[in-house]
């Protein structure tokens, strides 16, 4: 489905690759101007930026550690100076580690929690006042199905994604009266560089999913576009499970 996001400005964190890249491109195809945020992969950020410009919308990419409030506030000032307003905010940036709980250091724990969860608070807080002033905004946070199931190899990742659910609901309650919707998406297995499977593993995983396939970034991106559209105007504080039926809470 196509939406009309012309004259809208969307921020996508973790936009250089994977799910974030898919979201940025999908929103651009629907006419939104894209502000992409990346941290480490400048080459991939440029490739995504070039694709967005080929679509014909305006945009820019900025390097920013979204877990650092000073950097985020500096980013906010640049974005508002260049674009004037922000309509959509997609909190997608995230990292993970395949480690058992007894292998984790406190430093490991804090890094994943800060990148995946604290960043959602910092970035949302930085841009929500502008949305409140214009009395419009759509915020979508990317969680994970492991927020519901837990995981036997990265407890800090599961904790960060579960925290996003509470943060989403709390922000939604606070700012709904300003015509700002806050929702979250819980992906399952999505084909990105965070989910690297050989052919044998992929067949095994696919058999465990009722839809019998691993998801694509597009599956998440299309749900994000819906949540930013007028069709989702009366939806806030909700979790959308996009996992092919793997988890049905």
Secondary structure as UniProt FT lines:
FT   TURN            6..7
FT   STRAND          9..13
FT   TURN            14..16
FT   HELIX           18..29
FT   TURN            30..31
FT   STRAND          33..38
FT   HELIX           42..55
FT   STRAND          59..63
FT   TURN            66..67
FT   HELIX           69..83
FT   STRAND          88..91
FT   HELIX           101..103
FT   HELIX           106..113
FT   HELIX           114..118
FT   HELIX           119..134
FT   STRAND          137..142
FT   HELIX           146..149
FT   HELIX           155..175
FT   HELIX           176..178
FT   STRAND          180..187
FT   TURN            193..194
FT   HELIX           199..207
FT   TURN            210..211
FT   HELIX           217..228
FT   HELIX           230..232
FT   TURN            233..234
FT   STRAND          239..242
FT   TURN            244..245
//
